């Protein structure tokens, strides 16, 4: 082997940690490149669309209006959007809320 040449080990599939697929009723943060992080919105997963090979790459989310009424509830209707999972951050998994008895 030549002096000063290093070999990089190949990354195998079992070395890369697998992420959990987003599921219906998961609470997520919606990343927005045009807003600062403290203005990113929270949404609930309405549908997940798995690919033929298994992983979910796209989901439909329900997101509330930013305006609230006097009771703290969204003033406008909920909006349904389709987003890639790369733009979503899992905040509160659905099964964790069920374990604590919290309804959606």
Buried (B, 14 or more C-beta within 10 A) or exposed (E): EEEEEEEEEEEEEEEEEEEEBBBEBBBBBBBEEEEEEEEBBBBBBBBBEEEEEEEBBBBBBBBBEEEEEEEEEBEEEEEEEEBEBEBBEBEBBBEEBEEEEEEE
